[in-house]
Amino acid sequence: MEKIKVNKEKCLGCGMCVGINSDVFEFDDDGLAKANNEKITEENEEEVKEAINSCPVSAIEKEEK
C-alpha cells in the first residue's frame, strides 16, 4: 500500500493540492498543507497523482508501506 506525505520544508502553502482533493489534503495550523488521508486508494489515486504533478515545489511524496 502506498502512502503520501507533504514535506513541510518544501511546502509553500499555495493550496493547489487542497483544491484538487480536500478529503486527502488540508491546511495545518501553520498554513502549510498536510496529508489528511495518507493512504492512496483506487478512489483517490488519480487526484493524488494530479496533486503530486501540480505541486510547484514537489512537496508531496509517495512512500511504500
Buried (B, 14 or more C-beta within 10 A) or exposed (E): EEBBEBBEEBBEBBBBBBEBBEEBBBBEEEEBBBBBBBEBEEEBEEBBBBBBEEBEEEBBBEEEE
